[in-house]
Amino acid sequence: MNEFPDARQYAPATQRNQAAILEVLLQVLPPTGTVLEVSSGTGEHAIFFAPRLHPRKWLPSDPNPLARASIMAWREYCPAFNLYPAIALDVCDSIWAVEQDQSRELLPKIDFKQDPIKAIVNINMIHIAPWSACLGLIAGAKRILPPGGILYLYGSFKHDGRHTAPSNAEFDQSLQLQNPQWGIRDLDQVVAVAQAGNLSLVKTVTMPANNLSVIFRA
């Protein structure tokens, strides 16, 4: 049951990880341009990051209309002039809306010439989605990011096929019980796909609760 009187949704993990993620983003994001957040979920990250990452622009997206409604409700509740309205975007599409000129009429008024997409941020998605979503995300990043652009991933990962903590193993099992196509991904496999897409691994940063920030550069 939604605790808010409007479309806002609440994800407890957001409150726990947003400060730590922001610290990394401030270090790795390009200083200007638009940051495309893929799979923005409730929108709580968007309203937290956008005002703190000025002068960058923040563009939230999600394929789920209920999530987009939550993002828009949070945006209205906590407005930020550099936070765009949410757009519909499915990473598994061969061409994303931000790449299609005919779709830009449906997008918020974004001047991609003045503020091109220079970074893509994806938080807690690839383990709660089929492997094809990870492949689609990296393929999109390859198409969209300019040289020097950043792809930032956050979440739980395996190392050498092994979980880094018992809690991650339990989490992985619970994910696969919900959907056999879901599950914590092996970092080496993700890196291999990224490198095949001409994205180089910059670094990984150990985060709270056995999570990682993984940063790639185009």
N, C-alpha and C positions, 0 to 999 in steps of 0.2 A: 504493500500500500504506500502510495506517495505521501510523504509527510508535509509536502508543500502544497499550497492552495492553487498552484499553477502547474506548468509542465516541467518544472525543474526536477531533476533526479539527483540522487546523492550516492556517491561511491566512497565508502570509508577509506579505501586505499589511497585515494587522491590526496586527502588531508595528510596522510602519513608520508607520502613520497615527494610532494610537490616542491618543498624547499630544497631537498637534496638534488632533484632533477634540475631545478633552476640554477643552482650553483654550477653544474656542469655545462648547461646551455650557455651561460654567460661566458664561459671559457672557450667554447668551440664554435658557436654560431658566427657567421659573417656579420659584420657590424651594421649592415643595412640590407634592404630588400625585404621580400615577403617570405615568411615561414609558413609552409603548408603543413598543417597538422592532419595526418591521416588517421582515421578512426578515432575521432575526438570523444566519443562516448557521451558522458553526461554534460560536458562542457566546462567542468570545474577547473580543469587544467588551463583551458583557454583564457578564462577570466583572471586566473592567477598570473599566468605568464605574460600575457599581452602588455599590460601597463608597465611591467618590470623589465621588458625587453625593448622598449622604445629606444631608438626610432624605427626599429623593425616593425613590419606589419605582420599580423597573425591571422591566418586564414584557416578556420576549423572546417572539418568535413566529416561526414559519416554516411554510410549507405542506408542506415535505419531512420525512417522518418520520426520515430519517437525520440531517438537520440538528438536529431536535429532540432526538434521542438524544445528539448531540454536545453540545448546549447543556446537557442535564441532566447529562452526565458531567462537563463542565467545572464546573457548579454544585456538584456533589458534591466535586470536587477542590479548588475554591476557593470555599467557601461564603461567602455574604453574607446577612445577615438581611433586607436590603431587596431581594433579588433573587428574584422569583417563578419558579416552574417555567415552562417554555416551553409555549405554547399553539399549536394549529393555527390558522393564519389565512392566507387567500388574499385578496390585495387586490382581485382581480377579482370576488369575491362581492358581491352587491348589499347584503347585510347581514353585517357581521362578527360573530364569536362574542361579542365584548365588548358588542355591542348587543342580544343576544338573551337575555332572561331565562331561557328554557328551557335555554339552553346554559351558563348560569353555574354550574349544578350540576356541569358537567364541568370548569370552570375552577379554577385554584388559588383558595384562600380569599382573595378580594380584597374589601375593603370599598370599593366605588366611591363610596359616599357620603362616607366619611372621606377617601379618597385618590382622587378622580376623575382620569380621564385628562386631563392638562393639556398634554401634548406628545406628538408622534409623531416618532420618529427613524428615518430610512431611509438606510442607508449602502450605496453601490455596488449598487443594484438596478436602477434604471430603464434603464440601458444594457445590462444582462444579462437583459433581459425584453422582451416585446412592448410596443409603445406603450400597449396597453390596460392594462398594469400601472400605468403612470404615471397614466392617467386614473382607474383604480380607487383608487389611493393618495390622490389629491387629493379624489375624491368621498368617500372614507371620512373624511378629515381634516375636510371640510366638515360631515359629519354628526356627528362625535364631539367635535371640539374646542370648548371653551367660548369665549366672547369673551375675547380676549387669549391664547388657547392658541397654541402654537408647533408648526409643522411644519418639521423640519430635514432637509435633503437634503445628501448628500455624494457627490461623484463627479466624473467628467469631463464637460464640457459644451462645445458649440460656441458661438461668438459670431457672430451675423449669418450663420449657415450655414457658418462657417469654423472649422477646428480651430485651437486656440491653440498647438499645438506639433506637430512632426513625429511625436513618439512617440504622441500622441493619434490622429493620422491612421492610423498603423500599427495601433494598438490597435483602432480602429473597424473597420478592414478585417478584422482577425482575428475580431472579434465577428460580423461579417456573414457570414463564411465558415462559422462554426459554425451560425449561424441567421440567415437573411435578415431576420427580424423584430427582431433585436437591433441595437444600435448606439448610439453617443454621441448624446444629444439636444441640440437647440438650446435654449439657455437662454431665449431669447425665447418660444419655443413653450410651454415649461413654465410660464413666468411668466404667459402669456396664459391658459392653462388654470386656473392657480391663481386668478388674478384673477376669472375667470368663476365660480369657486367661492367667491367672497367671502373669499379669502385674499390679504392684501396683502404684497408683498415688503418685508421689513425691510431686508435688506442681503445682500450676497455677500462672502465672505471668501476671499481667495486662499490656497490651501493648498499644501503640498509636492507635488512630482511632477505639476504642472499640473492639479491638482484644485481644486474649489471647495466651500465650504460655502455653502448657499443657505438663507436663513431667511425663513419666511413667518409672518404672524400672522393669526389668525382675528378 
